[in-house]
Amino acid sequence: MLSSVYQFGIRLTTISLACMDKDMVNTLISEVLCLSPRLTRTLAHILHHKTKGNQLFFCQLMISLSRDGLLRPSLSRRRWEWDEDKIQSRKLPDDVAKFITGNISRLSNRVQTALSVLSCFGASAKISLLEALETKLGMSLIDSMEKALAEGVLDKINGSYSFGHDRMQEAAFNMMKPEERCRFHYKYGIALHACTLESHDDAILFTASNQFNRGGPQAVEDGEKFALIANLNFMAGNKAMEMSDFRAAYDYFDNGISFLRKGHWQRDYNLSLKLFVAAAECAMFIGNAVSLRYLSEQVLSFGNSFEDKLEVLYITISALASVDTHKATEKAISILSKLGEEFSTFYSESDNIKLIEHTKMMLGKYTDESLLNHKLMEDPSKIMAMKFLARLELMTAYTRPSWQPIVTIKMVRISISHGMSPKSPIGFTYYGMLLTKLGDIRDGCRYAKIGRKLLDRPGAKEVAGGGISIGKS
């Protein structure tokens, strides 16, 4: 896990905890029992010998000795006392995990079952989630968690039950037979899916998806549930994208695809299309070129129409632009021609001036308010054309500078003729910048401001960064 964190360039400080020596163990026991170090030295030597100074092992052994009466308070002497001979003769396993497992196995079957449930969710789980799960499964979880808490197996922090150490979680998880673990994950996923329909809680949505994904497709007992789980992963992936966690989003989309059955392009076409397109977009964001190539090829091979392939074509061109801008430009122009947006082979400076002046006259009919309240674009092909034009706007600055004014004017004209799209702010901001370069500073500033104000319209937030940076340049 640490190696993956280092890959992102995150600076970490590593703190290595060495095992305690005899003096440290003695100091710890002395402070815990409120006795002089001279009185606890013999006990400290025994416990250090048995635990080798391992902090986790030491804490668990102290709890075990207290529970078994070998370390107990004396009312007559008003201090702690212990039986050194019995502690000395007590046999302990060499492995800390075995010792912890032994402690857990002393608990009642109901508490052990509850701990196994908790272990399926990792090191900790919110109490609210366990309460919801308790209701759906019809089993006692919270009461059992409290008993485990009293035994020192669990901690209760910030509204969550958590294992005191990852070895405890591992021990509780290993109490389940390996062949049964997938089935339990699936069972808990089904229970939590019902909760997502009732509460619309994003945290439960993520947790339900994670349970299904840990169980895997092999755990699904009802064939009708494959599409349901795939769609749940799609929903979780979208939520992760809203939080800009593209790596997590990719994992959800990828897991969703794994739950699609053979022949899914015919059986569940719409679900397959949106999962593959979303996964391809995330693959581009995280720089996974191999997955992007595979996912885009699947959509291009099985998409029913050119329109269904447009999103993945846009994604692949966006990825290509960072490697070969000239090739990406040519592909974008080719796709735009299929969308009805043709370009001439050559544009002279006089051609550009004429188009700019004609567009300026066309916009002269509109006030700022009428432009800001202009109708929304509804034609899907024009919406996609605006996406490709916005991408082309950035690329032509490097590949065909003389074309950039033409791209800008096309974006403005389409916005006026067909309505404002999420990409319209970029078109108006570039248009304002274009007028400013030609010396018309007043109108240039006007349209740049309109472009920035258009960012407040529905769906425009996705281009907010680009619109604001252009407007300030």
N, C-alpha and C positions, 0 to 999 in steps of 0.2 A: 504494500500500500504506500509506504514512504517513497519508494522509487517512482511511482506514478505521480506523486505530489512534486517531487524534484523536477520532473519533466516540464512542469509548468513554470519553472523558475521561481517558485515560492521559497523564501528563505526560512529555514527552520533551525531551531536550537535543540540539539539532541541532549537529553539529560539521562545519563546511564546510572541506574541504581544498583550499586554493588550489594552483595549480601552483607548482613550485619556481622560485626565481630562480637566476641564474648562480652566485652565491656559495654558495647552498645545495647546488646540484648539485656544485660543486667540493668543498665540505666532505664531502659524502657519498662521492664518489669517493676523496678523500684517505684517509678512514677505512677504506673497504672495501679499498683497495689498500695501505694502510699506507705511504703516501708523503706527503711534504711537500706542502701545498696549492700551493706555488710550482711544483712539478713537474707537477701534474695540471691546472693552470689552462687550458692550451690544449685539452686533451682535454675538459675540462668545458664549455668554450665551444662546441665542436663538437657534443657530445651535447645540450646545452641547445637549440641551434639546431634540431637534428633532432627533438627530442621536445617542444619548447615547455614543458619542465618538467613534463610529465605523469608522475606517479609510476609508473603501470602501464607506460606506454610505455618509460620510462627503465629499469625493472627488466628488461623483456623484451629491450630492446636490449643491455643489458650481458650477459645470458645468451647472446644470439645472437652477439655479438662474441667471447666466450670460446669458444663452440662452433666458430666458423669460424676460430679462430686469429688473429684480428685484435687480440685482447687476451689475452696469454699470459705465463706466468712464465718468466723467463730464469735458468737455473741459473748461467751465468757471471757475470751481473751481480747475482744474488741479489735480484731485484726484478721487479715487473711491467713489461712493455713493450708498446708498441702501435705500429701503423703509422697515423700521422695522415692521410697522403694517401689511403690506401685507405678509411679510415673516413669521411673527408670526401667522397669520391667515391661512397660507397655510397648507392644510391637506396632510399628508404623510402616506403611509402604514407602518405598524410596521415591515414588512419583507423587508430586503434589496433586495431580489430577485424580489419582486413585483415592487419595485421602479425602478430597472434596466429594467425590462420588460416594464414598462410604458415609460421609456426613449427610448427604442428601437422601441416601437410601434408608436412613434411620427415620425419616419423616413418614407420615401416613401416605397411603396410596393416593388419596385425593389431593394432597399437597404436591406430591411428586408429579401427578398429572397436570396440575396447574402450572408448575414450573416448566414442564415440557411444552405446554402451550406458549408460555412467555418466551421460551428459548427460540421458538419458530419466528419470532419478530426481531431477533437480534439481542443486543445487550440490554435493551430497555424498551418499555412501551408505556404510552400514556394511560393513566387510570381511566379516563373517559373512553378510550378505545376498548380497554378490557371490559368495562361495564357494558358497552354496546355488544361486544362479543359474548359476554356472559348471558345476556338476554336472548340472543339469537341461537346460541348453542344449548341453552337450558342447563348449564352446569355452574357450579360454584367456583368462581375464580378469585374474587376480591377477598373473601374470607380466608381462602387458602393462602393468598399472597401475604396477608397480615400474619399468618402463622409462620410462614417462611421468613418474614421480616423479623419476627420475634426470635427466631433461631439464628439470625445473623447471616442468612443466605442471601437476602435481598436488602437493598437500600430503597428508601422512599425520598425522592428528591424532585422538587419542582413539578409536582403532580404526576410523577412517573414512578413505576417500580423498575428497578434496575439491579442486575446481578452485581455483586461486590467485586467480581473479577471475571475476565473473559473465560477463564478456566471453569468457573461455575456454570456459565452459560453453556459451555461446551459439554460439561458433564451432564447437565439437564437435557441437552439436545440428544446426547448419545444414549439416553435411556429409551429412546424410541428405536425400533428396529429400522435399519436402513431402508428396507423395502416399503416401510409404512410412512416414511417422512413425506414423500411426495403427496400421498393421499391426504395427510393432515394439512399440508400447505393449501391444497385444493379446497379442503373442507372449510378452512378459515377464510379463504378468498371468497367462497360462495356466501358465507355468513356476512362478511364485510361489504360485499357487493350490494346486498339487500339494504345495508345501512347507508350506502352512498345514494341510493334512490330516495331515501327518506330525509337525509340531512344535508345533502349537497356539500359535504365537507371535503375540501381538497386533500387534507391529510389522510382521511379514510380512503379516498380514491387512490392515492399513491400506495397506501399500505395494502389495500385489496389487490392492486395490480402486482405489487411485489410478491405477495403470497402465491398468486397464480403463476408468476414467472419462476419462483423457486420450485414450485411443484412441477412445472414444465408440461408440455402437451401430453406426455405419457400418463399424467395423473387425471386427465379429463375423463369422467365416467359417462357423461351424456354428450352425444355427438352434436346436439344443438347448442352446446355451450362454447364450442370453438369460436364461432363468430362473435359471441357475446364477449369473450375474454379478449379477443383481438381488438374489438371496438373499445373496450375498457382501457387497453393499453394506448390506443389512439387518443382517447380523452386525456389520459395522464401525460402523454407526450406533449399534447398541446398546452397543457398547464405548465409543464416544465419549460416549454419554449417561451411562454409569456414571462417567465422569470429569467429568461436568457440562459438557462442551464441546458445548452444544446447537447452536451454529452449525455446527460441523463435522459433528455428527450429522445436522442437517437436510440438509446438502449430500450426505451419503452416501445418505440416504433418497431425496432428490430425484433423484440419479443412478440409484439403483436403479429408480425409477419410469420413468426415460427408457429403460431396457433392457426394459421390458415391451412386448410386441408388441401389435398391434391385436387386439382381442377378448380381452385378458388377463383381463377380469372373468369371462369364461366359461371360458377355458383354464386360467388360474392364479389362481383366485379367492382361495384362502387367502393366497398370497403377495401378491397385490394388496391385500387387505384390511389385512394387517399393515403393509405399506409405507406406505399412505395414512394409516392411523391414527397410526403413529409419526411420519410427516412432519408431520401436523397438530399433534401434541403439541409438537414442536420449533418449529413455526411460532408457536405460542402463546407459548412461552418466549422466543423472540427478538423477539417483537412484529411478526411479519410477517402483518398482518391479511388482506392480499389472498390470500396463499397459503393461509392457514387457511380462508378462505371457500371457495376452489376445492376444496381437499382434502376438506373436510367435505361439500360438496355432492356430490362424487363418491361418497363412502361412503353418504350418505343416498339417493342415486339407485340405486346398484348393489348395496347390501347385501342379502343374501338374507332376512334376518330382523330383527326388532326388536332381538333380542339382539346381533346383529352390529353394530348401529348405536349401541349404548349407549356404547361407549368414546368415539366421536367426539362424541356428544351431551354427554357429561361434559366433554370438552375445550372445546367451544363455550360451554357454560354457565360454565365457569371463566373463559374469556376475556371473556364478556359481563359477568361480575360486577364487573370493574374499570371498566366503562363505565356500565352500568345495573343496579344491584344489585336493584332491585325487579322488573324484567323477568326477570332471571336466577332470582330466587326463585320466581316464578310458573312458569317452565319446569321448574325442578327439582321442584316439587310435582306438576306434571302428569305428569312421567316416573315419579316415585315411586308415583303412584296406579296406573300401568300395571304396576308391579312388585309391586303388592299392599300398598303402604304408604299407607293413606288418612289424610287429615287432616280434622278437623271445620272448619267455617267460623269457629268462635269457641271460645276456651278462656278460662274465667274463672280467677281466682286460686285459688278453691276446687277447681276441676277439677285444676289443676296440683298442689295439695297432696295430693289423694287419690292421684293417679298416682305421686307421689314416695313416699308412704308405702307404697303397694302394692308398688312396686319395691324398697323397702328391706326389706320382709318377705320378698320372693322371694329377695333376695341374702343374707338372714340364714342361709340353709341352707348357704352356702358359706364355707369357710375361705379365707384368703389363698392358701394353697398350691393348693387345688382350683381356684381361679379362674385362677391363673397356669399351671396344667397342664390347663386346660379344653381340650376338643377343638378342632381347627381347622375353620373354616368351609369347606365344600366346594361348596355350592349356588351356581352362578355368578350366578344372579339376586339372591341375597341379598348376595353379595360386591359386586355393582354397586350394590345398594340402599344398602349401608353407605358406598360412595364418595359417592353423591349426598347422603346424610344428613350426612356429614362436611362437605361443601361447604355444605349448607343451614345447618348449625350456625354457620358463620362469617357467613353472609349474614343470618340472622334476627336477629342481634345489632343490625343496623342497620335492617332492614325490618319485622320483626315480633318484638319482644323477648319478648312474651308466649308466643310459640311455641317459644322456645329450650329451655325445660325439656322440652317434648313431644318435640322432636327428640333431645335427650339421652337421654331414657328409652327412646325407640324403639331407639337404637343399643345401649344396655345390654341391653335385652330380646332383641333379635335375636342379640346375641353369646351370651347364655345359652342361647337356644333352638336356635340353628343352629351355634354354635361361634365362636371368635375369628377375626376377620379382621384384615388389616393396619391397618384404621381403628378397631378396637376401642379401642386406647389413647386415642384422642381422646374417645370416648364416656365411658370411665371417668374420665378426667381432668376432663371437664366436669361429670360427675355429682358428683365430689368437691367441685368448686368450688361447685356448686349447693347441696349439703348445708351447706357452710361458710357460705354466705350466709344460710341459714335458721337458723343458730345451732348446728348439729350439727358442731362443729369436729373432734371425735374421728373420727367416721366419714368426714367430709369429707377429712381428711388421709389416712385409710386408703385410700380409693378413688383419691385422686390419686396416692398412691404405687404402688398396683396398676397404674394407667394407665401410669406411667413404667416400671415393671418389665416390662410387656407389650411394651415396645419391643424387648426382647431376643428376642422370638419371631420366627420366619421371616417375612420380607416387611414387617416393621413399621418398618424403618429409613427408609422413604420419608416417614413422618410424624413422625420423631424431633424435628425442629425445632419443629413445632407442639405436640407433646405436652409437650415440656420447657418451652416458653415459657408454655403455659397452666398447667402445674403450678406454675410459679414466681409466677404472677400472683395 
